[in-house]
């Protein structure tokens, strides 16, 4: 069985926005950067559990809409001076522009 699940087309995720995917691990926020890179994080800020999917994407960070914590999309780490971590999952985009979500944590995340 494959660890990859087809999510949507890249164009279905708003530029500098996100889409929420429900999994057995909980809600996963799939983010798209202005460079069409795609990242996936659990949809809970490490601070107070705010919905990261409703945050603002800038560069490779998302700002939590509740208290302004910035979370790195590549690492899931909160930017200093804040401290905390959000689990992140693997993503890939195939030649047809379809976004896939890996159902295991990223090795370095």
Secondary structure, 3 states (H helix, E strand, C coil): CCCEEEEEEHHHCCCCCEEEEEECCEEEEEEECCCCCEEEEECCCCCCCCCHHHCEEECCEEECCCCCCEEECCCCEECCCCCCECCEEEEEECCCCEEEEEEEECCCC
